Amino acid sequence: MSYELTEPVHWQGRQWAVTGYGIEALGGMYHVPFADIPDAEDGRPGWLDDLRRRYGTDGDDLAAALRVARTVRAEAKASASKSMA
């Protein structure tokens, strides 16, 4: 079964990808919208451990996806604030 990731794809790991939507499982089973991804200063999101326990998730890959998603979101916020100035 193939699953099309939401464009643009910013990063793709072994099980997870960072897309225009947020974090998506490559198999299409699970996804986290950017709205649910907290800034790094806000600490560890509650959903992180829940997803790590599901179907043999590669925890390192998911943690990498979270780091990339936070960077992508921070860059988008910075770009938006520059365009408003």
Secondary structure, 3 states (H helix, E strand, C coil): CCCCCCCCEEEECCCEEEECCEEEECCCCCEEEHHHCCCHHHCCCHHHHHHHHCCCCCHHHHHHHHHHHHHHHHHHHHHHHHHHC
